[in-house]
Amino acid sequence: MSLEPIQTRDIERPPKELVDALSHIGSATASGELFKLGIRDPQILGILPRTPGKSICGPALTLQFMPKREDLHASGEYQGPERQLHRHALYHTQPGDVIVVDARGDMSSGVFGEMMLTYFCGQGGQGAVIDGCIRDFPQARELDLGLWLKGTTPNFHAQTDIFPFGVNVPIACGGTLVMPGDIVIADDDGAVVVPIKFAPELAEKATEHAEWEVFSRMKLAEGGDLRKYYPLTDEARVEYEAWKSGER
């Protein structure tokens, strides 16, 4: 008996205009507004930002790993190119994509190294969110990529008890469901998954939220009352609307 890897077609990407609209909000705003829309916890847990100051927003390419089992994997079997679906996942890359990997939280395998991430970057990829590790981190962090990782390791991909099983299939990254083509927003606060169904409404509500926060931040910096300006009371909202229209 053999356990054949699954490889699927390319993802269905959301409209660029929708991704652009979401790119102006942060992960914290996205998480808060998604909670109000019914998504209890959209963050990818246990994934830490490793490239300070980087902020990304783009559709998710997904890669799923499974545990190896001795009766199904002969020694060295993972070396063959047909088993190296972590390479195949990157072949789908288009500008703006984010590679999201369920590596089962494994801390002993470098899912990607410098060369593969260089390829991903060269194809226009903008970030990697990995429930696991990469290797060659000192070189990888010099690339024009955002990296959100569970850790780093000196080990390469075959020094592991997991193997890549599915490309562009539903995955559980950090315990959070990620569907191929979902929009990922990630920054120094962490990474958040935006279901396509909620993306248009999130873009509208988050833009409004970001606008009134600018006003609230200004008023609080001037010594304004926190109880009045965050969140906005009805009285403060009248001030905000006047400020927004330029009447001040």
Biotite code that builds the C-alpha atoms (Angstrom):
import biotite.structure as struc

atoms = struc.array([
    struc.Atom([0.000, 0.000, 0.000], chain_id="A", res_id=1, res_name="MET", atom_name="CA", element="C"),
    struc.Atom([1.224, 3.518, -0.751], chain_id="A", res_id=2, res_name="SER", atom_name="CA", element="C"),
    struc.Atom([0.075, 6.916, 0.400], chain_id="A", res_id=3, res_name="LEU", atom_name="CA", element="C"),
    struc.Atom([-0.007, 9.092, -2.690], chain_id="A", res_id=4, res_name="GLU", atom_name="CA", element="C"),
    struc.Atom([0.441, 12.838, -2.261], chain_id="A", res_id=5, res_name="PRO", atom_name="CA", element="C"),
    struc.Atom([-2.355, 15.098, -3.419], chain_id="A", res_id=6, res_name="ILE", atom_name="CA", element="C"),
    struc.Atom([-1.629, 17.894, -5.841], chain_id="A", res_id=7, res_name="GLN", atom_name="CA", element="C"),
    struc.Atom([-4.417, 20.194, -6.913], chain_id="A", res_id=8, res_name="THR", atom_name="CA", element="C"),
    struc.Atom([-4.806, 23.024, -9.384], chain_id="A", res_id=9, res_name="ARG", atom_name="CA", element="C"),
    struc.Atom([-4.026, 26.661, -8.855], chain_id="A", res_id=10, res_name="ASP", atom_name="CA", element="C"),
    struc.Atom([-6.068, 28.703, -6.399], chain_id="A", res_id=11, res_name="ILE", atom_name="CA", element="C"),
    struc.Atom([-8.975, 30.956, -7.297], chain_id="A", res_id=12, res_name="GLU", atom_name="CA", element="C"),
    struc.Atom([-7.643, 34.397, -6.431], chain_id="A", res_id=13, res_name="ARG", atom_name="CA", element="C"),
    struc.Atom([-9.851, 37.196, -5.115], chain_id="A", res_id=14, res_name="PRO", atom_name="CA", element="C"),
    struc.Atom([-10.135, 40.391, -7.188], chain_id="A", res_id=15, res_name="PRO", atom_name="CA", element="C"),
    struc.Atom([-7.048, 42.592, -6.906], chain_id="A", res_id=16, res_name="LYS", atom_name="CA", element="C"),
    struc.Atom([-9.226, 45.562, -5.967], chain_id="A", res_id=17, res_name="GLU", atom_name="CA", element="C"),
    struc.Atom([-10.471, 43.662, -2.909], chain_id="A", res_id=18, res_name="LEU", atom_name="CA", element="C"),
    struc.Atom([-6.958, 42.713, -1.800], chain_id="A", res_id=19, res_name="VAL", atom_name="CA", element="C"),
    struc.Atom([-5.834, 46.320, -2.284], chain_id="A", res_id=20, res_name="ASP", atom_name="CA", element="C"),
    struc.Atom([-8.727, 47.569, -0.150], chain_id="A", res_id=21, res_name="ALA", atom_name="CA", element="C"),
    struc.Atom([-7.727, 45.249, 2.689], chain_id="A", res_id=22, res_name="LEU", atom_name="CA", element="C"),
    struc.Atom([-4.021, 46.018, 2.408], chain_id="A", res_id=23, res_name="SER", atom_name="CA", element="C"),
    struc.Atom([-4.521, 49.353, 4.167], chain_id="A", res_id=24, res_name="HIS", atom_name="CA", element="C"),
    struc.Atom([-5.708, 47.814, 7.441], chain_id="A", res_id=25, res_name="ILE", atom_name="CA", element="C"),
    struc.Atom([-3.683, 45.942, 10.033], chain_id="A", res_id=26, res_name="GLY", atom_name="CA", element="C"),
    struc.Atom([-4.120, 42.466, 11.452], chain_id="A", res_id=27, res_name="SER", atom_name="CA", element="C"),
    struc.Atom([-5.497, 43.845, 14.733], chain_id="A", res_id=28, res_name="ALA", atom_name="CA", element="C"),
    struc.Atom([-8.263, 45.800, 13.005], chain_id="A", res_id=29, res_name="THR", atom_name="CA", element="C"),
    struc.Atom([-8.989, 42.833, 10.737], chain_id="A", res_id=30, res_name="ALA", atom_name="CA", element="C"),
    struc.Atom([-9.244, 40.463, 13.699], chain_id="A", res_id=31, res_name="SER", atom_name="CA", element="C"),
    struc.Atom([-11.541, 42.774, 15.649], chain_id="A", res_id=32, res_name="GLY", atom_name="CA", element="C"),
    struc.Atom([-13.864, 43.447, 12.735], chain_id="A", res_id=33, res_name="GLU", atom_name="CA", element="C"),
    struc.Atom([-13.993, 39.773, 11.725], chain_id="A", res_id=34, res_name="LEU", atom_name="CA", element="C"),
    struc.Atom([-15.004, 38.935, 15.291], chain_id="A", res_id=35, res_name="PHE", atom_name="CA", element="C"),
    struc.Atom([-17.950, 41.311, 14.915], chain_id="A", res_id=36, res_name="LYS", atom_name="CA", element="C"),
    struc.Atom([-18.841, 39.580, 11.634], chain_id="A", res_id=37, res_name="LEU", atom_name="CA", element="C"),
    struc.Atom([-18.947, 36.170, 13.327], chain_id="A", res_id=38, res_name="GLY", atom_name="CA", element="C"),
    struc.Atom([-15.421, 34.762, 12.997], chain_id="A", res_id=39, res_name="ILE", atom_name="CA", element="C"),
    struc.Atom([-14.514, 34.075, 16.615], chain_id="A", res_id=40, res_name="ARG", atom_name="CA", element="C"),
    struc.Atom([-10.738, 33.817, 16.266], chain_id="A", res_id=41, res_name="ASP", atom_name="CA", element="C"),
    struc.Atom([-9.189, 34.421, 12.825], chain_id="A", res_id=42, res_name="PRO", atom_name="CA", element="C"),
    struc.Atom([-5.568, 34.633, 13.990], chain_id="A", res_id=43, res_name="GLN", atom_name="CA", element="C"),
    struc.Atom([-3.032, 31.916, 13.192], chain_id="A", res_id=44, res_name="ILE", atom_name="CA", element="C"),
    struc.Atom([-1.780, 30.847, 16.608], chain_id="A", res_id=45, res_name="LEU", atom_name="CA", element="C"),
    struc.Atom([1.846, 30.233, 17.522], chain_id="A", res_id=46, res_name="GLY", atom_name="CA", element="C"),
    struc.Atom([3.245, 32.015, 14.467], chain_id="A", res_id=47, res_name="ILE", atom_name="CA", element="C"),
    struc.Atom([5.668, 34.837, 15.236], chain_id="A", res_id=48, res_name="LEU", atom_name="CA", element="C"),
    struc.Atom([6.688, 37.737, 12.984], chain_id="A", res_id=49, res_name="PRO", atom_name="CA", element="C"),
    struc.Atom([10.369, 37.352, 12.043], chain_id="A", res_id=50, res_name="ARG", atom_name="CA", element="C"),
    struc.Atom([10.775, 40.355, 9.742], chain_id="A", res_id=51, res_name="THR", atom_name="CA", element="C"),
    struc.Atom([9.937, 43.429, 11.843], chain_id="A", res_id=52, res_name="PRO", atom_name="CA", element="C"),
    struc.Atom([8.117, 46.190, 9.979], chain_id="A", res_id=53, res_name="GLY", atom_name="CA", element="C"),
    struc.Atom([6.869, 43.937, 7.198], chain_id="A", res_id=54, res_name="LYS", atom_name="CA", element="C"),
    struc.Atom([3.168, 44.038, 6.396], chain_id="A", res_id=55, res_name="SER", atom_name="CA", element="C"),
    struc.Atom([1.479, 41.848, 3.788], chain_id="A", res_id=56, res_name="ILE", atom_name="CA", element="C"),
    struc.Atom([-1.964, 41.196, 2.383], chain_id="A", res_id=57, res_name="CYS", atom_name="CA", element="C"),
    struc.Atom([-2.557, 38.594, -0.292], chain_id="A", res_id=58, res_name="GLY", atom_name="CA", element="C"),
    struc.Atom([-4.211, 35.321, -1.346], chain_id="A", res_id=59, res_name="PRO", atom_name="CA", element="C"),
    struc.Atom([-3.076, 32.091, 0.280], chain_id="A", res_id=60, res_name="ALA", atom_name="CA", element="C"),
    struc.Atom([-1.307, 29.305, -1.526], chain_id="A", res_id=61, res_name="LEU", atom_name="CA", element="C"),
    struc.Atom([-1.605, 26.353, 0.854], chain_id="A", res_id=62, res_name="THR", atom_name="CA", element="C"),
    struc.Atom([0.709, 23.436, 1.596], chain_id="A", res_id=63, res_name="LEU", atom_name="CA", element="C"),
    struc.Atom([-0.214, 20.548, 3.874], chain_id="A", res_id=64, res_name="GLN", atom_name="CA", element="C"),
    struc.Atom([2.183, 18.150, 5.598], chain_id="A", res_id=65, res_name="PHE", atom_name="CA", element="C"),
    struc.Atom([1.313, 14.759, 7.073], chain_id="A", res_id=66, res_name="MET", atom_name="CA", element="C"),
    struc.Atom([3.206, 12.468, 9.467], chain_id="A", res_id=67, res_name="PRO", atom_name="CA", element="C"),
    struc.Atom([5.503, 9.861, 7.957], chain_id="A", res_id=68, res_name="LYS", atom_name="CA", element="C"),
    struc.Atom([4.778, 6.221, 8.729], chain_id="A", res_id=69, res_name="ARG", atom_name="CA", element="C"),
    struc.Atom([7.400, 3.518, 8.407], chain_id="A", res_id=70, res_name="GLU", atom_name="CA", element="C"),
    struc.Atom([5.341, 1.032, 6.410], chain_id="A", res_id=71, res_name="ASP", atom_name="CA", element="C"),
    struc.Atom([4.458, 3.685, 3.837], chain_id="A", res_id=72, res_name="LEU", atom_name="CA", element="C"),
    struc.Atom([7.787, 5.478, 3.448], chain_id="A", res_id=73, res_name="HIS", atom_name="CA", element="C"),
    struc.Atom([10.945, 3.625, 2.585], chain_id="A", res_id=74, res_name="ALA", atom_name="CA", element="C"),
    struc.Atom([14.268, 5.201, 3.516], chain_id="A", res_id=75, res_name="SER", atom_name="CA", element="C"),
    struc.Atom([15.041, 8.065, 1.175], chain_id="A", res_id=76, res_name="GLY", atom_name="CA", element="C"),
    struc.Atom([11.625, 7.925, -0.510], chain_id="A", res_id=77, res_name="GLU", atom_name="CA", element="C"),
    struc.Atom([10.954, 11.567, 0.289], chain_id="A", res_id=78, res_name="TYR", atom_name="CA", element="C"),
    struc.Atom([13.987, 12.534, -1.785], chain_id="A", res_id=79, res_name="GLN", atom_name="CA", element="C"),
    struc.Atom([12.213, 11.868, -5.094], chain_id="A", res_id=80, res_name="GLY", atom_name="CA", element="C"),
    struc.Atom([10.829, 14.962, -6.880], chain_id="A", res_id=81, res_name="PRO", atom_name="CA", element="C"),
    struc.Atom([7.328, 13.481, -6.967], chain_id="A", res_id=82, res_name="GLU", atom_name="CA", element="C"),
    struc.Atom([7.345, 13.616, -3.169], chain_id="A", res_id=83, res_name="ARG", atom_name="CA", element="C"),
    struc.Atom([8.683, 17.126, -2.934], chain_id="A", res_id=84, res_name="GLN", atom_name="CA", element="C"),
    struc.Atom([5.360, 18.909, -3.117], chain_id="A", res_id=85, res_name="LEU", atom_name="CA", element="C"),
    struc.Atom([6.801, 21.798, -1.110], chain_id="A", res_id=86, res_name="HIS", atom_name="CA", element="C"),
    struc.Atom([8.483, 22.693, -4.424], chain_id="A", res_id=87, res_name="ARG", atom_name="CA", element="C"),
    struc.Atom([5.267, 22.216, -6.386], chain_id="A", res_id=88, res_name="HIS", atom_name="CA", element="C"),
    struc.Atom([3.397, 24.593, -4.085], chain_id="A", res_id=89, res_name="ALA", atom_name="CA", element="C"),
    struc.Atom([5.752, 27.388, -5.094], chain_id="A", res_id=90, res_name="LEU", atom_name="CA", element="C"),
    struc.Atom([5.325, 26.697, -8.810], chain_id="A", res_id=91, res_name="TYR", atom_name="CA", element="C"),
    struc.Atom([1.847, 28.254, -8.529], chain_id="A", res_id=92, res_name="HIS", atom_name="CA", element="C"),
    struc.Atom([3.198, 31.587, -7.283], chain_id="A", res_id=93, res_name="THR", atom_name="CA", element="C"),
    struc.Atom([1.854, 34.797, -8.790], chain_id="A", res_id=94, res_name="GLN", atom_name="CA", element="C"),
    struc.Atom([2.740, 38.341, -7.681], chain_id="A", res_id=95, res_name="PRO", atom_name="CA", element="C"),
    struc.Atom([1.261, 39.138, -4.287], chain_id="A", res_id=96, res_name="GLY", atom_name="CA", element="C"),
    struc.Atom([0.704, 35.538, -3.166], chain_id="A", res_id=97, res_name="ASP", atom_name="CA", element="C"),
    struc.Atom([1.316, 34.315, 0.381], chain_id="A", res_id=98, res_name="VAL", atom_name="CA", element="C"),
    struc.Atom([2.450, 30.734, 1.007], chain_id="A", res_id=99, res_name="ILE", atom_name="CA", element="C"),
    struc.Atom([0.701, 29.283, 4.084], chain_id="A", res_id=100, res_name="VAL", atom_name="CA", element="C"),
    struc.Atom([2.000, 25.976, 5.420], chain_id="A", res_id=101, res_name="VAL", atom_name="CA", element="C"),
    struc.Atom([0.581, 23.441, 7.849], chain_id="A", res_id=102, res_name="ASP", atom_name="CA", element="C"),
    struc.Atom([3.841, 21.790, 8.929], chain_id="A", res_id=103, res_name="ALA", atom_name="CA", element="C"),
    struc.Atom([2.146, 20.350, 12.023], chain_id="A", res_id=104, res_name="ARG", atom_name="CA", element="C"),
    struc.Atom([4.205, 22.575, 14.300], chain_id="A", res_id=105, res_name="GLY", atom_name="CA", element="C"),
    struc.Atom([7.243, 20.406, 13.558], chain_id="A", res_id=106, res_name="ASP", atom_name="CA", element="C"),
    struc.Atom([10.451, 21.981, 14.852], chain_id="A", res_id=107, res_name="MET", atom_name="CA", element="C"),
    struc.Atom([12.941, 19.609, 13.215], chain_id="A", res_id=108, res_name="SER", atom_name="CA", element="C"),
    struc.Atom([12.364, 20.229, 9.508], chain_id="A", res_id=109, res_name="SER", atom_name="CA", element="C"),
    struc.Atom([13.255, 23.248, 7.418], chain_id="A", res_id=110, res_name="GLY", atom_name="CA", element="C"),
    struc.Atom([10.202, 23.415, 5.165], chain_id="A", res_id=111, res_name="VAL", atom_name="CA", element="C"),
    struc.Atom([11.932, 25.951, 2.899], chain_id="A", res_id=112, res_name="PHE", atom_name="CA", element="C"),
    struc.Atom([15.492, 27.234, 2.682], chain_id="A", res_id=113, res_name="GLY", atom_name="CA", element="C"),
    struc.Atom([17.153, 30.243, 1.122], chain_id="A", res_id=114, res_name="GLU", atom_name="CA", element="C"),
    struc.Atom([17.041, 28.966, -2.460], chain_id="A", res_id=115, res_name="MET", atom_name="CA", element="C"),
    struc.Atom([13.368, 28.052, -2.503], chain_id="A", res_id=116, res_name="MET", atom_name="CA", element="C"),
    struc.Atom([12.384, 31.274, -0.791], chain_id="A", res_id=117, res_name="LEU", atom_name="CA", element="C"),
    struc.Atom([14.554, 33.192, -3.267], chain_id="A", res_id=118, res_name="THR", atom_name="CA", element="C"),
    struc.Atom([12.603, 31.529, -6.069], chain_id="A", res_id=119, res_name="TYR", atom_name="CA", element="C"),
    struc.Atom([9.297, 32.379, -4.373], chain_id="A", res_id=120, res_name="PHE", atom_name="CA", element="C"),
    struc.Atom([10.382, 35.995, -3.969], chain_id="A", res_id=121, res_name="CYS", atom_name="CA", element="C"),
    struc.Atom([11.538, 36.145, -7.590], chain_id="A", res_id=122, res_name="GLY", atom_name="CA", element="C"),
    struc.Atom([8.100, 34.989, -8.731], chain_id="A", res_id=123, res_name="GLN", atom_name="CA", element="C"),
    struc.Atom([6.466, 37.846, -6.843], chain_id="A", res_id=124, res_name="GLY", atom_name="CA", element="C"),
    struc.Atom([5.551, 36.099, -3.600], chain_id="A", res_id=125, res_name="GLY", atom_name="CA", element="C"),
    struc.Atom([5.283, 38.538, -0.714], chain_id="A", res_id=126, res_name="GLN", atom_name="CA", element="C"),
    struc.Atom([5.259, 36.413, 2.421], chain_id="A", res_id=127, res_name="GLY", atom_name="CA", element="C"),
    struc.Atom([5.323, 33.023, 4.124], chain_id="A", res_id=128, res_name="ALA", atom_name="CA", element="C"),
    struc.Atom([3.219, 31.939, 7.104], chain_id="A", res_id=129, res_name="VAL", atom_name="CA", element="C"),
    struc.Atom([4.476, 28.589, 8.395], chain_id="A", res_id=130, res_name="ILE", atom_name="CA", element="C"),
    struc.Atom([3.361, 26.463, 11.324], chain_id="A", res_id=131, res_name="ASP", atom_name="CA", element="C"),
    struc.Atom([6.863, 25.045, 11.440], chain_id="A", res_id=132, res_name="GLY", atom_name="CA", element="C"),
    struc.Atom([10.390, 26.095, 10.545], chain_id="A", res_id=133, res_name="CYS", atom_name="CA", element="C"),
    struc.Atom([12.606, 27.315, 7.751], chain_id="A", res_id=134, res_name="ILE", atom_name="CA", element="C"),
    struc.Atom([16.370, 27.007, 7.468], chain_id="A", res_id=135, res_name="ARG", atom_name="CA", element="C"),
    struc.Atom([18.955, 29.542, 6.223], chain_id="A", res_id=136, res_name="ASP", atom_name="CA", element="C"),
    struc.Atom([17.160, 32.203, 8.227], chain_id="A", res_id=137, res_name="PHE", atom_name="CA", element="C"),
    struc.Atom([19.980, 34.802, 8.170], chain_id="A", res_id=138, res_name="PRO", atom_name="CA", element="C"),
    struc.Atom([19.864, 34.775, 4.357], chain_id="A", res_id=139, res_name="GLN", atom_name="CA", element="C"),
    struc.Atom([16.080, 34.428, 4.094], chain_id="A", res_id=140, res_name="ALA", atom_name="CA", element="C"),
    struc.Atom([15.406, 37.504, 6.208], chain_id="A", res_id=141, res_name="ARG", atom_name="CA", element="C"),
    struc.Atom([17.411, 39.591, 3.744], chain_id="A", res_id=142, res_name="GLU", atom_name="CA", element="C"),
    struc.Atom([14.922, 38.761, 0.980], chain_id="A", res_id=143, res_name="LEU", atom_name="CA", element="C"),
    struc.Atom([12.042, 41.104, 0.237], chain_id="A", res_id=144, res_name="ASP", atom_name="CA", element="C"),
    struc.Atom([9.615, 38.766, 2.022], chain_id="A", res_id=145, res_name="LEU", atom_name="CA", element="C"),
    struc.Atom([7.582, 38.874, 5.187], chain_id="A", res_id=146, res_name="GLY", atom_name="CA", element="C"),
    struc.Atom([8.169, 35.796, 7.361], chain_id="A", res_id=147, res_name="LEU", atom_name="CA", element="C"),
    struc.Atom([5.810, 34.527, 10.071], chain_id="A", res_id=148, res_name="TRP", atom_name="CA", element="C"),
    struc.Atom([7.188, 31.320, 11.530], chain_id="A", res_id=149, res_name="LEU", atom_name="CA", element="C"),
    struc.Atom([6.996, 28.990, 14.487], chain_id="A", res_id=150, res_name="LYS", atom_name="CA", element="C"),
    struc.Atom([10.777, 28.717, 14.473], chain_id="A", res_id=151, res_name="GLY", atom_name="CA", element="C"),
    struc.Atom([13.994, 28.110, 12.597], chain_id="A", res_id=152, res_name="THR", atom_name="CA", element="C"),
    struc.Atom([16.232, 25.055, 12.267], chain_id="A", res_id=153, res_name="THR", atom_name="CA", element="C"),
    struc.Atom([19.515, 24.027, 10.626], chain_id="A", res_id=154, res_name="PRO", atom_name="CA", element="C"),
    struc.Atom([17.846, 20.843, 9.327], chain_id="A", res_id=155, res_name="ASN", atom_name="CA", element="C"),
    struc.Atom([16.850, 20.435, 5.685], chain_id="A", res_id=156, res_name="PHE", atom_name="CA", element="C"),
    struc.Atom([13.539, 19.085, 4.439], chain_id="A", res_id=157, res_name="HIS", atom_name="CA", element="C"),
    struc.Atom([14.346, 15.355, 4.570], chain_id="A", res_id=158, res_name="ALA", atom_name="CA", element="C"),
    struc.Atom([15.532, 15.451, 8.206], chain_id="A", res_id=159, res_name="GLN", atom_name="CA", element="C"),
    struc.Atom([12.002, 15.109, 9.441], chain_id="A", res_id=160, res_name="THR", atom_name="CA", element="C"),
    struc.Atom([9.099, 12.884, 10.382], chain_id="A", res_id=161, res_name="ASP", atom_name="CA", element="C"),
    struc.Atom([6.644, 14.729, 8.121], chain_id="A", res_id=162, res_name="ILE", atom_name="CA", element="C"),
    struc.Atom([6.193, 14.907, 4.372], chain_id="A", res_id=163, res_name="PHE", atom_name="CA", element="C"),
    struc.Atom([4.312, 17.294, 2.036], chain_id="A", res_id=164, res_name="PRO", atom_name="CA", element="C"),
    struc.Atom([0.955, 15.786, 1.136], chain_id="A", res_id=165, res_name="PHE", atom_name="CA", element="C"),
    struc.Atom([-1.340, 18.395, -0.378], chain_id="A", res_id=166, res_name="GLY", atom_name="CA", element="C"),
    struc.Atom([-1.013, 21.553, -2.450], chain_id="A", res_id=167, res_name="VAL", atom_name="CA", element="C"),
    struc.Atom([-3.809, 24.144, -2.441], chain_id="A", res_id=168, res_name="ASN", atom_name="CA", element="C"),
    struc.Atom([-6.079, 22.107, -0.206], chain_id="A", res_id=169, res_name="VAL", atom_name="CA", element="C"),
    struc.Atom([-7.768, 23.215, 3.036], chain_id="A", res_id=170, res_name="PRO", atom_name="CA", element="C"),
    struc.Atom([-5.207, 23.229, 5.852], chain_id="A", res_id=171, res_name="ILE", atom_name="CA", element="C"),
    struc.Atom([-5.034, 23.845, 9.607], chain_id="A", res_id=172, res_name="ALA", atom_name="CA", element="C"),
    struc.Atom([-2.212, 26.332, 10.098], chain_id="A", res_id=173, res_name="CYS", atom_name="CA", element="C"),
    struc.Atom([-1.630, 26.997, 13.781], chain_id="A", res_id=174, res_name="GLY", atom_name="CA", element="C"),
    struc.Atom([-4.990, 25.354, 14.421], chain_id="A", res_id=175, res_name="GLY", atom_name="CA", element="C"),
    struc.Atom([-6.790, 27.828, 12.148], chain_id="A", res_id=176, res_name="THR", atom_name="CA", element="C"),
    struc.Atom([-8.580, 26.706, 8.999], chain_id="A", res_id=177, res_name="LEU", atom_name="CA", element="C"),
    struc.Atom([-7.109, 28.267, 5.861], chain_id="A", res_id=178, res_name="VAL", atom_name="CA", element="C"),
    struc.Atom([-8.781, 27.713, 2.512], chain_id="A", res_id=179, res_name="MET", atom_name="CA", element="C"),
    struc.Atom([-6.829, 28.137, -0.728], chain_id="A", res_id=180, res_name="PRO", atom_name="CA", element="C"),
    struc.Atom([-7.404, 31.693, -1.926], chain_id="A", res_id=181, res_name="GLY", atom_name="CA", element="C"),
    struc.Atom([-8.322, 33.107, 1.491], chain_id="A", res_id=182, res_name="ASP", atom_name="CA", element="C"),
    struc.Atom([-6.787, 36.516, 2.077], chain_id="A", res_id=183, res_name="ILE", atom_name="CA", element="C"),
    struc.Atom([-4.005, 36.650, 4.659], chain_id="A", res_id=184, res_name="VAL", atom_name="CA", element="C"),
    struc.Atom([-3.213, 39.895, 6.478], chain_id="A", res_id=185, res_name="ILE", atom_name="CA", element="C"),
    struc.Atom([-0.006, 39.797, 8.525], chain_id="A", res_id=186, res_name="ALA", atom_name="CA", element="C"),
    struc.Atom([2.165, 42.361, 10.279], chain_id="A", res_id=187, res_name="ASP", atom_name="CA", element="C"),
    struc.Atom([4.062, 42.755, 13.556], chain_id="A", res_id=188, res_name="ASP", atom_name="CA", element="C"),
    struc.Atom([0.944, 41.782, 15.530], chain_id="A", res_id=189, res_name="ASP", atom_name="CA", element="C"),
    struc.Atom([0.638, 38.421, 13.782], chain_id="A", res_id=190, res_name="GLY", atom_name="CA", element="C"),
    struc.Atom([-1.267, 36.791, 10.937], chain_id="A", res_id=191, res_name="ALA", atom_name="CA", element="C"),
    struc.Atom([-5.035, 36.785, 10.315], chain_id="A", res_id=192, res_name="VAL", atom_name="CA", element="C"),
    struc.Atom([-7.079, 34.762, 7.817], chain_id="A", res_id=193, res_name="VAL", atom_name="CA", element="C"),
    struc.Atom([-9.881, 36.584, 6.009], chain_id="A", res_id=194, res_name="VAL", atom_name="CA", element="C"),
    struc.Atom([-12.534, 34.267, 4.510], chain_id="A", res_id=195, res_name="PRO", atom_name="CA", element="C"),
    struc.Atom([-13.462, 35.459, 1.021], chain_id="A", res_id=196, res_name="ILE", atom_name="CA", element="C"),
    struc.Atom([-17.141, 35.551, 2.015], chain_id="A", res_id=197, res_name="LYS", atom_name="CA", element="C"),
    struc.Atom([-16.441, 38.305, 4.547], chain_id="A", res_id=198, res_name="PHE", atom_name="CA", element="C"),
    struc.Atom([-13.731, 40.193, 2.669], chain_id="A", res_id=199, res_name="ALA", atom_name="CA", element="C"),
    struc.Atom([-15.923, 42.879, 0.981], chain_id="A", res_id=200, res_name="PRO", atom_name="CA", element="C"),
    struc.Atom([-17.769, 43.755, 4.209], chain_id="A", res_id=201, res_name="GLU", atom_name="CA", element="C"),
    struc.Atom([-14.519, 43.697, 6.164], chain_id="A", res_id=202, res_name="LEU", atom_name="CA", element="C"),
    struc.Atom([-12.933, 46.126, 3.699], chain_id="A", res_id=203, res_name="ALA", atom_name="CA", element="C"),
    struc.Atom([-15.807, 48.558, 4.197], chain_id="A", res_id=204, res_name="GLU", atom_name="CA", element="C"),
    struc.Atom([-16.020, 48.308, 7.983], chain_id="A", res_id=205, res_name="LYS", atom_name="CA", element="C"),
    struc.Atom([-12.271, 48.228, 8.570], chain_id="A", res_id=206, res_name="ALA", atom_name="CA", element="C"),
    struc.Atom([-11.712, 51.324, 6.446], chain_id="A", res_id=207, res_name="THR", atom_name="CA", element="C"),
    struc.Atom([-14.282, 53.221, 8.516], chain_id="A", res_id=208, res_name="GLU", atom_name="CA", element="C"),
    struc.Atom([-12.711, 51.873, 11.720], chain_id="A", res_id=209, res_name="HIS", atom_name="CA", element="C"),
    struc.Atom([-9.229, 52.977, 10.652], chain_id="A", res_id=210, res_name="ALA", atom_name="CA", element="C"),
    struc.Atom([-10.513, 56.471, 9.811], chain_id="A", res_id=211, res_name="GLU", atom_name="CA", element="C"),
    struc.Atom([-12.147, 57.152, 13.187], chain_id="A", res_id=212, res_name="TRP", atom_name="CA", element="C"),
    struc.Atom([-9.137, 55.707, 14.995], chain_id="A", res_id=213, res_name="GLU", atom_name="CA", element="C"),
    struc.Atom([-6.998, 58.443, 13.400], chain_id="A", res_id=214, res_name="VAL", atom_name="CA", element="C"),
    struc.Atom([-9.322, 61.012, 14.948], chain_id="A", res_id=215, res_name="PHE", atom_name="CA", element="C"),
    struc.Atom([-9.450, 59.211, 18.309], chain_id="A", res_id=216, res_name="SER", atom_name="CA", element="C"),
    struc.Atom([-5.667, 58.901, 18.456], chain_id="A", res_id=217, res_name="ARG", atom_name="CA", element="C"),
    struc.Atom([-5.322, 62.621, 17.816], chain_id="A", res_id=218, res_name="MET", atom_name="CA", element="C"),
    struc.Atom([-7.821, 63.531, 20.541], chain_id="A", res_id=219, res_name="LYS", atom_name="CA", element="C"),
    struc.Atom([-6.258, 61.165, 23.082], chain_id="A", res_id=220, res_name="LEU", atom_name="CA", element="C"),
    struc.Atom([-2.784, 62.578, 22.339], chain_id="A", res_id=221, res_name="ALA", atom_name="CA", element="C"),
    struc.Atom([-4.221, 66.031, 23.062], chain_id="A", res_id=222, res_name="GLU", atom_name="CA", element="C"),
    struc.Atom([-5.399, 64.843, 26.480], chain_id="A", res_id=223, res_name="GLY", atom_name="CA", element="C"),
    struc.Atom([-8.930, 63.835, 25.512], chain_id="A", res_id=224, res_name="GLY", atom_name="CA", element="C"),
    struc.Atom([-11.025, 61.544, 27.717], chain_id="A", res_id=225, res_name="ASP", atom_name="CA", element="C"),
    struc.Atom([-10.554, 57.851, 26.894], chain_id="A", res_id=226, res_name="LEU", atom_name="CA", element="C"),
    struc.Atom([-14.166, 57.196, 27.900], chain_id="A", res_id=227, res_name="ARG", atom_name="CA", element="C"),
    struc.Atom([-15.323, 59.676, 25.281], chain_id="A", res_id=228, res_name="LYS", atom_name="CA", element="C"),
    struc.Atom([-12.971, 59.013, 22.394], chain_id="A", res_id=229, res_name="TYR", atom_name="CA", element="C"),
    struc.Atom([-12.262, 55.271, 22.462], chain_id="A", res_id=230, res_name="TYR", atom_name="CA", element="C"),
    struc.Atom([-14.592, 53.990, 21.311], chain_id="A", res_id=231, res_name="PRO", atom_name="CA", element="C"),
    struc.Atom([-16.377, 57.075, 20.062], chain_id="A", res_id=232, res_name="LEU", atom_name="CA", element="C"),
    struc.Atom([-19.412, 58.117, 22.056], chain_id="A", res_id=233, res_name="THR", atom_name="CA", element="C"),
    struc.Atom([-22.315, 59.725, 20.245], chain_id="A", res_id=234, res_name="ASP", atom_name="CA", element="C"),
    struc.Atom([-21.018, 63.117, 21.353], chain_id="A", res_id=235, res_name="GLU", atom_name="CA", element="C"),
    struc.Atom([-17.526, 62.364, 20.064], chain_id="A", res_id=236, res_name="ALA", atom_name="CA", element="C"),
    struc.Atom([-18.887, 61.027, 16.794], chain_id="A", res_id=237, res_name="ARG", atom_name="CA", element="C"),
    struc.Atom([-20.427, 64.424, 16.068], chain_id="A", res_id=238, res_name="VAL", atom_name="CA", element="C"),
    struc.Atom([-16.948, 65.915, 16.483], chain_id="A", res_id=239, res_name="GLU", atom_name="CA", element="C"),
    struc.Atom([-15.479, 63.187, 14.303], chain_id="A", res_id=240, res_name="TYR", atom_name="CA", element="C"),
    struc.Atom([-17.928, 63.791, 11.475], chain_id="A", res_id=241, res_name="GLU", atom_name="CA", element="C"),
    struc.Atom([-17.146, 67.507, 11.572], chain_id="A", res_id=242, res_name="ALA", atom_name="CA", element="C"),
    struc.Atom([-13.397, 66.794, 11.617], chain_id="A", res_id=243, res_name="TRP", atom_name="CA", element="C"),
    struc.Atom([-13.764, 64.341, 8.765], chain_id="A", res_id=244, res_name="LYS", atom_name="CA", element="C"),
    struc.Atom([-15.641, 66.861, 6.618], chain_id="A", res_id=245, res_name="SER", atom_name="CA", element="C"),
    struc.Atom([-12.993, 69.478, 7.292], chain_id="A", res_id=246, res_name="GLY", atom_name="CA", element="C"),
    struc.Atom([-15.245, 71.754, 9.313], chain_id="A", res_id=247, res_name="GLU", atom_name="CA", element="C"),
    struc.Atom([-13.299, 71.378, 12.610], chain_id="A", res_id=248, res_name="ARG", atom_name="CA", element="C"),
])
